[in-house]
Amino acid sequence: MAKKNFLFWVSLIALLAPADLGANWRVETRDDQPSSAEMGAFAVNFVDGPNNARLMGIWFSPHQYEFRLVPNLDGFYSSVKQVVEQRKGVAGINGGYFKQISHPVGLLLSGGKTIHPLEHARLLSGVLAIRNGLPELRRTSDFAGTRGVREAIQCGPFLVEAAHPVPGLDNNKEAARSFVFATDTAAWGIGICRSATLRQLAEILVVPDLLPHARITRALNLDGGSSTSLYSKTPQTELSSPNWVTVSNYLTVTSK
């Protein structure tokens, strides 16, 4: 009986080991751009055995910079670079989901005006909002309404909470991804990954040395796929990864 029990536990441990051990993503190479105390850019290559991924993005102080949601329901803006340049921003990324250009999905607020109301759906699990001048990233179920909110975008799924990957994320479909995040130093940021599953992206985002002097504590997935795009231009550096399709809305970063 003891031998049978021993074999049972050995078999069970072998079966569960891959899930329990998790991934072992590590930084292979990086190209951090010149930065200041208020803003920095990153381009980092990760490996985990045969898997590899590249992340690009920026982080910033919410006391010096702020998010702005730019609707594009008429398709006027054909690229994220055009949005950033014409809106006099420093960076931008594709925004939330949409059924067609004129039909966004989930809560969208721009300049205090509601473009589309809040929706309750499993995929739309989080809301990025600018409330009373400061950003917040909350579960849709914990969102306290739009009073005091000037900008907001609802998307999902949540990738990272409390500096840990959210359990149960899909690990089958690799695709281009885009995301917004907050750190333990009160910095905020946006980024893209050109090929990863949702679970892989979440695991990468909590790698300790992804960002200098900060760890990502919360992160929310944006539209991604063919919408994935990022553009940033500061006196120190320029990052560009253009979108493949015209999207319904953009999330920009501007100087306060």
N, C-alpha and C positions, 0 to 999 in steps of 0.2 A: 504493500500500500504506500509506504514511504517513497519507494522508487517511482511509482505511478504519479504521486503528487509532485515529486521533483521534476519529472518530465513534463507534467502539465504546466508548471510555472515557467520552466525554461521555454516551452513553446509559446506561452502567452507573452513573455518578455520579448521574444524574437519577433512576434507579430506586431507588438506595439512600439517597438524601438524606433522606427522611422518617424512616427508622429511625436513621440516623447522627446527624442533628441532634437528635433527641429532642424532648421537650416543652419548653415555655418558661413553665412555671407561675410566676406572681408573686402576691404578696400584694396584694389590692385594698383590703380594709378589715379591720380587726381590732378586737377588743374584749377585750383582756387584762384580767382581773380583778385586783383588789389581791392581792398575794402577799407571802410572807415568804421567807426564805432556805431554808425547808424545803418549801414547797408553793406552787404557782401554778396558775391556770386560764387557758385560752385558748379563743377563738372567732374563727376566722380565715376570711375569704372569699378564695378563689383564683380567678384567671382564666388561661386560656390560649387566646387567640383567642376562638372562640365557646363554648368550654367553661368551665364554672365549677363550683366545689365549695366546700363549707363544712365545716370541721373544728372539733370541740369536744373538749376533754379537759382533763386535769390532769397535772401532773408533780410529783414529790415526792422528798425525800431518803430513801433506804432506812435511814438511821440514826435517823430520827424516825417513819417510817411503814412499814407492811409489807402485803404481799398476803395475803389469806385466800381460799381457795376454799370456796364455800358450795354444797353439793349441794341439789338441789330435786327429788329423784326422786319425791316424792309430790305435787308441785305446790302445796305449802303457800304459797310466795311467788308472788304474782301479778304483782309488779313489782319492778324494781331499786330503786326508792325504798323500798319496804317492807323489802327486805333490808338496805339501808344503815341505815335507822332502827332496825330491831329488833336488828341486830347491832352497833349503836353504832359504825358506821364513818363515814368522811368522804366516801367515794366508792365507786362500784360500776359494773360493766359486765356485759353478758351474757358467758357463758363459752364453752365449746367445743361441738362438734357433738353431736347426739343423734338417734337414730332415732325415739324417742318419749320422753316425759318420764322414764319409768323406765329407759330404755336409753341411757345416754350412749355416746359414741364416743371412743376414745383414753384415755390415762392421766389419771386423776383421783385426787389425794390430798387429803385434808382432815384437818387435825389429826393427821397421821401415819398416818391410816387409808386404805388403798387402797379407793377406791370402784369403780374400773374399771382393769384392767391396761393396760400399754403395748401399742400396736398398731403394726404396720408396714404403712403404706399411703402412696402417693405424696402424698396430700393432707395427711396428718398429719406434716408435715416438721419440726416444732419442738416443744420443750417449755419452758415457763416453770416453774421450780422454785424453792422456797425451801430452800436447803441450808445447814445450820448458821447459820441466821438471816439469810442474805443471798440476794437474788434472782440467778438466772442464766437466760439464754436461750440454748438450744443446739439444734443440729440433732439430730433423733431419733437419727441414726447416731452422734453424739458424746456422747449422754447417758450419764452414768456410773452409772446405776442409782439406786435410791431410798434408799441408805444416807445417813442424815443429812438426808433430805428430809421436811419437814413438810407442805408444800403443793405441788401440781403440777397442771399442766393441759397436755395435748397438743393441738395444733391445727395450722393451716397454711392456705395456704403461707407460707413466709418471704417478707417484703416487702422488707426492707432488711438488707444485711450490709456491714460495713466502710464505712458511710455512703454506699453506692451501692444503687440499685434492683437487686433480684435479676433476672437475665435470664430471658426466656421467660414472664413472667407474662401471663395472659390480658388482652387489650385489647378484647374484644368485648362483654362483658356488663356493663352498668352496674347497680349495686345499692347498697343501704345497706351500709356496712362498719364493722367494729369491730376494734380492734387494741391490742396492748400493745407498749411500746417501751423501749429503754435509750438513754442519751445519752453523749456524750464527757465529760461532767462528773460521771458516775456517778449522775445522776438517773434515775428511772424514771417511767413514766406509762401512762395508758390514754386512748383516744380513739375517736371515731366520725366517719364521713363519710357523709352521707346519700345521696350518689349519685356513684359513680365506678367505673371498671373497676379490677381489681387492679393493672394497670400504672400507671394514672393515680394511684392512691393511693400507690404506692411512689415515684413521681416527686415527688409533693407532699411526702411525708414527709422528703425530703432537701433541700427548699428551705432555704437557709441561715438566713433570718429567720423561720422558723416559730415557733421558741421563743426566748425571750430568753436570751442568754448560753449557749446550748447547741445542739448539732446531734444529730439522731437518728442513731445508728450501727447499731442493730439493731431490727427490728420484725417482729412475727408477727401474721398475720391471725387473728381469732377467728371465731365463727360467722357474724355478720352477717345480711344479708337481713332477714326479718321478726323475727328475734331481736334486732336492733340496739337497744341501749338504754344510756343513761348517766345517772347521777345523782351529784351532788356537792354537799355543803353544808358550808361552813366559816364561821367568824365573819365572813369577808370577802365571801363570794359564794355563789350557788347556781346550778348548772347542771342542767337537766332535759331529757331527751329520752326519753320512755317507750317501752317495748317494745310491739309489736303482739300478741305471743303469749307465753304462759308458757313459760319455758325450763327446761332440765334442770339447769343450774348457773350460778352467778354468781361473778365475780371481784371481790372488794372490797378497799378500802384502808382500813386502820385505824391508829390511833395506837399506837405501841409502848408 
